[in-house]
Amino acid sequence: MALYKRNSTWWTDFSVNGQRFRESLDTTDWREAQAKEKELIAQASEGKLAASSLQFSRLAFSAAADAYVEEQLPHLSSRTIQTERERLKPLKAYFAAISLNRISADTVRRYVVERKAGNLSNRTINMEVACLARILRRAKRWHLIADELRPLPERHDIGRALTPEQKAMLLSTASRRPEWQVANWAMTLALNTTMRACEIRGLHWRDVNFQEGVVRVAKSKTESGERVIPLNDDALKAILELYERTKNLLGTNPLPDWYVFPGCEGGRKPDPTQPMSNWRTAWRRLTRVVYCPVCGCLQDPGKVCLNDECKADISRVNSPTAGLRFHDLRHHAITELAESSASDQTIMSIAGHVSQKMLAHYSHVRLEAKRAALANLSSSPTDARHVTKNVTNGVVQKKGKPQLIENMVDVRGFEPLTPCLQSRCSPS
């Protein structure tokens, strides 16, 4: 065990169980260096410090991030790897050439402040910091700063359930334009099966059983998401229309390995071996379009009605479904199931949930359902008096005259003796 200086910085060189450790203590103060050295020796003795992690911790963040992603390739799906790389982009731009062993709690806090100044949501920043934490754990550095950092508060009231009028309007509007047809089919499946967008895009024709009228979700966000869902009339109709669409586009019956929603973005020929990436553009326009209150013309939001014969002011007209996420359709479907007579176990089996807490998170029971439930608690409309008063009055009305149950005195005015006293005191 030895402390030595390089330039003005203290370093430590020690061995534990035959392994040699050499690391910078990042301080010029001798007393602080001693304390840090003791901490490192304790970590090495507990197995929290390994020679390989020391080598990894010396890498610049950009190189360490690339190495971390390469190590995760055999363990994660391609979509998860892509998500990790997206989250690493701002981290690599900020930390760049800073080595992992020089990232402190203050450094991470400054990163959070800078990202928050860019009007990013707290959840996005927390996910980026979580990605940073995974890399620092690989370098055995995260436990050194974890106690000093707290995640930003996140909103947990996300999710939206449509009113019956909004749902009817959305379905009616989706059928008005042919470019919204794909989004309309996807919306119908989400509203009638609780499937996520990624589950809908990942459907193959082998997952659809027309004889039994069910669809199998073979790949989902979680293991509990892999499930079999019965198709109601609306969902089955959408599946049959998609079957005819694929048949017309490709001139043959769909093969089992083909996707139900084939990739066809960018005006290219549909490729049934690749899934559709998204229907974001169509969905955004569908949920934001407005109807002119004067002539009823369907159009994008603007200042003046596009109808030349109308030209009404529509600057204050907003769609009631503006800002509706496609994932909110899943919220809505689970909410309708929660408002029905279906049991919690049935809902969780359909939606793929694993806990009561998750069911409660999605079941945004609407105000109308709550009002109807509470209405059953009210008293009869013919009697406005409080129920306590009614009960009290009822008891008083039934009260009759006192009745003599038994004489407690004899003819002389004395209380009769009990049998036990008679047996002891009677001369007979």
N, C-alpha and C positions, 0 to 999 in steps of 0.2 A: 504494500500500500504506500503510495507516494503522491505528493502534490508537487507540481512543477509549473513553471510559467513558460508560455509562448507569447513573446512580445509582452503585453501587459495582462493577458488573460490566464487564469489558473486552469490547469488540466489535472486529471486524476489518472492514475495507472494502478490497477489492483487486480487480484485474481481471486475467484470464488469457485471451489470445486474443480480446480484444474483449468478453468476458463479465464482468459485474460481480458480485461476490459480497460479500454482507454477512451476517454471522452472529455470534451471541453465542458467546463462548468459555467461558462458564460458570465464570469464575474471577475472583477479586479480586486475584490475585497477578500483578504485571507480568511477571516472568520466565516464569511458566507460560503467560501469555497469548502471549508471544513464541514459545514453543515450539509452542503449538497453532496459531498463525497460520502458521508455517512448514510444519507438517504439512498444513494445509488447502490451502496454495498448491501443495504437492507433489501432493496428491490431485487438485486441479483440473487441473494440468498433465498428469497421467496419465489424465484423463478419468473419474476416479472420483467427481467432484463436478460435478453439473449444476445449472443454475439451477432447473429443474423439480423436482429432488429436494430442493433447499433449501426450496422453497415447500411441498412435501409434508411435509418433516420438521418444519415449524412447526405442523402440525395437531395437535390433541389426539388421543390414541390412538383414542378411540371414533369420531371423524370419519374418521380415517385408515383404520381397519379397515373401515368401511362403504365408503369410496372404493375400497379395495383389492379388496373382494369384487365391487363393480360392474365394476371393470376386468377381473376374471377370468371374468365371465359368458360371454363369447364363446369362451373357451378350455377351460372345464371342463364336465363333465357336471353335471346337476342334483343328482345324489346327492353328488358331490364338493363342490359348493357348499354343500349342506346340512351336510355333515360339517365344512367350514371354519367355518360359522356356529356350529355347536355348540362347536367348540374355542375360538372367539373369545369366547364368553359369559363364562367366568371371567376372561379377559384384559381384557375391556372393563370388567368390574366392578372389577378391581384397579387398572388404570392410568387408566381413566376420562378425566379432563381433563388428564393429564400429556402434554405435547407429546413427539413422537418424539425430538427432539434433546436431551431431558433424561433419556432412559432410558439408564442406565449399567449396567455389569456388576454393580455392587452392587445396583441395583434389581431386576435379573433374579434374582440369587441370593436376595434376600429373598422374591421371589414363589415361587421353588421351595421354599424352607423352609416358607412358609405353606401351600402346596398339599400338601406332604408331611405336614404335621401333620394334614391331613384324611384320612389313611389311603388316599390314592390310590396307584395303582401307578406305578412309575417310568416305564413305557412311556407312560401317559396324560400325565404331566407332560412327558416328552420331546416328545410330539407337540404339546402346547400351546406349548412353547418354540420348536419348529420353525415353528409358525404365526407366532409373534412374529418370528422371524428373517426370514421371507419379507417381512413388512411393513417391517422395518428395512432389508432389502436394497433394497426399493423406494425408501426414503428415503436410500440410500447411507450408512447408519449402522451396519450390522451388522459390517462389517469392523473397526470401531473397538473392538469389545468381544468379538469372536468368540474371540480367543486366550485370553481370561480365563475362558471358560465351557467346561465339559465336560458332556456328557450323563450322566444317571444310569445306573448299570449296569442292564441288563435281563436277564431270564431268557430263555435260548435253548433250554431243554429242554421248551418247551410242546408239547403234542400228546400224544395218547393212542391206543393201539391196544387194542382189546378182546380178551379171551380168547375162545376158542370158546364157553365156557359163558355168558359175559356177552352175547355176540352173540345166542345162541339164546334166552336169557331175555328180552332186550330186544325181539326180534321177536315172541316169544310174548305178552309183556305188552301190546305195542302193539295186538294184535288183540282184547284183552279188552273194550275200551270203545269205543263208536261215536264219542265226541268226540275220540278220538285217531286217527281214520282218516286225516285229512289229513296229520298228522305221520308216520303210518306209511308212506303213499305216498312222501312226501318222503324219509324215511329209507331206504326201499328203493332209490330212485333214487341217493341219495348213496353207499350201500354198493356199488352195482353199476355205477356210472359214474364215480366220483370227482368228481362235480360239486359246486360250492360252493352254498351256500344262495341266494345272489343269482342264480346261473346257473339254478337250478331255478325260482325265482320268475319269472324273466324269459323262460321258455320260452313260445313261441307254438305253435299247432298247425301252422303252416307249417314249423316247425323239425323236425317229426316225420315221418319217411319210413317208413310202414308196410310198403311193398313191399320196401325194402332192409333194413329192421330197424335203422335208425340214427337218431340224434338229433343235430342240429347246434346247437352253442352259438354263437349269433350275436353275443352281447354278454357280455363277461366282465370280470374285474378287470384283465387285461392283454391285450395283443394276442396273446400266445401261448396265451391261454385260449380263443380262438376256434378251435374244432376240431369234428371229426365223431367221434362215439362210437358204436360198435356196441352194440345192446341185447341183453343176454342174456335168458334166459327169465324171470327174476324181474323185471327192469326192464321188459320188454315187457308182462308181465302187469299191472304197476302202471299203465303208460301206457294200456292197454286199459280198465282199471277207471276211470281218470280220464276217459277219453272217454265211457264210459257215464254217469258221474256228471254231466258237463256236459250231456249229452244229456237226462238226466232232469230236471235242475234248470231248464233253459231250454226244453225241449220241442222242440228241433231239433238237427240235427247241428252240431257246432262249426265255426265259420268259421275260415279260415286266420289271420286277424288276432287271434283271441281267445287269451287266455292259458290255458295248461294248468291253472294254479292261479288261478282268478278271485277277485277281491276280494269278500269277503263278511263282513267283520268287523262287529261291533256288532249282529248280528242283522238287518242289512239284506239286501235282495234281492241275489243274486250279480250282479256287474257284470263280464262277461267282457272288457270293454275296459280294465279296470284290474287290475294284478297284486295278488295277496295280499301284504300287508305283512309278515307273519311268522306263525309258529305257536309263538311263544315260550311262551305259557301251557300249551298242551298238552304241549310238549316238557319243560318243567320238571316237570310232574306225572308224566309218563311215566317220567322217569329217576329220580325220587325215591321213587316208591311202593314199599312193602315188602309182603312176604308174612308173615303171622303164622306163626311156627315151630310153633305147636300145631295150629291148625285150617286153615292155608293161606289165610286170607282176605286178598284184595288190598285195600290201604288206604293212605292217606297216613301218613307217619311221625307217631307220637304216643306216649303213655305206656301206654295200655291198648288191647287189641284191640277193634275196633268190634263184633265178633260178641258178642251178648248171652249166648250160651251158652258163650263162651270166656273173655273178659275177661282174657286172658293179658297179662303184662307185656312190652311191645314197645319200651320206652324205649331199649334198647341195640341194637335191630335197625336196621341201615342198609342202604340199597340199594347193591349193588356198582357201579351206574352213576351214583350221585349225583355231581353236578358235571360230568358228561359234557357237553361242548359239542356242538352240532350239527356244527360244523366238524371235530370229532374223527372223525366218520364218514368224512370225506375222508382223514384220516390213516390210518384203519384200512384203507380200500380200497387205498391206495397201499402200505401195509405188506404186505397179502396179495399184491399184485402182485409186490412185491420178494421175497417168500418163494417165489414160484412160479418157473417156468422162463422167464418173460418177460424179454426183454432190456431194458436200461436205455432204449434208444431207443424201444421199444414203450411202456414205462411213461410216458416223458415225452410221447409222442404222445397217449396216452389222458388223462393228467392235465393236460397243457398246460404242462409245465415247460420251461424254457429252459436250465438249467444243471445240471451234476452236483451242485453244492453244494446246490441246492434239493431235488434228489432225495434226497440224503443227509439233509437236514433232516426230510423227511416219512417216510422209511423207518425206522420204529422197529421193527426186526426183533425179534420176541419172544424171550424167554429159551429157550422150547422149541425154536425153530428154531436158535438158537445152540448149544444142547446137542446137538441131533441132528447138526449139522455137525461139532462137535468130537469126537463119539463115533466118527466115521470115522477119527480120528487115533490112537485107542487100539490097543494090540497085541491079538493073539488071546487070548481068554479062557482057552484051554487052556494057555498058557504065560505065567506072570506075570512072567518075568524081563525085565529091561530090554532094549530092542532092541539097544543097543550091546554088551551082554554076549553076546546071541545071535549077533551078527555075528562078534564076536571068537572065541567058541568054535567057530563054524563054520569059521573060517579055520584054527584050530589042528588040528581033526580031519582036515582034508583034507591037512595037511602030511605028506609022505612022507619016505623015507630019501634022503640026498644021493646024487646020481648023478654019475659021472665024465664030464665033457663032453669034455675034451681034455687030454693030457699036456703040462704046461708045462715039463718038463725031459727031457733025453735019457737014454740008458742010462748015461752017465758022471756024471750028476748036475748037468750044466750046462744052463742055459737055451739053447735053440737060437737061433742068430742069425737075425735077420730077413732077408728076401730082399735088402733094400737093402744091409745090412752084408756079406752074402755076396758081392755083386757087387763091393764095393769092396776087401774084405780077402782073398778067396780067391785063392791063387796061380794057380789055373787060369783 
